[in-house]
């Protein structure tokens, strides 16, 4: 049992700040869409911060973006706020 606890601790230590932000974005997006299985996130960490690309079905992309982009703007605001708290710059894009 000690080996399991040790590997779990290593996994937690290796979690990047952008992973926490990606978890938040995934949680929000899955709450908006009809087809949760089609949702996937691609997180790219760079020198200047992290890029989170959200992929979903075309029918759900409109829900994630929202009227006049209001929903994605709110998601970006929340992601950037959490990113600031954990010490990383974050950008969120919907790739449809």
QUICOR-V233680 format. One line per field, one symbol per residue. ss: DSSP state (H for helix, E for strand, - for the rest). burial: + if it has 24 or more other ideal C-beta (glycine too) atoms within 12 Angstrom, else -. Layout:
ss: ???
burial: ???
//
This chain:
ss: -HHHHHHHHHHHHH--HHHHHHHHHHHHHHHH---HHH-EEEEEE----EEEEEE--HHHHHHHH-HHHHHHHHHHHHHHHHHHHH---EEEEE--
burial: ---------------+++++++-+++-+++-++-----+++-+-----++++++++---++-+++-----++--++-+++-++----+++++++--
//
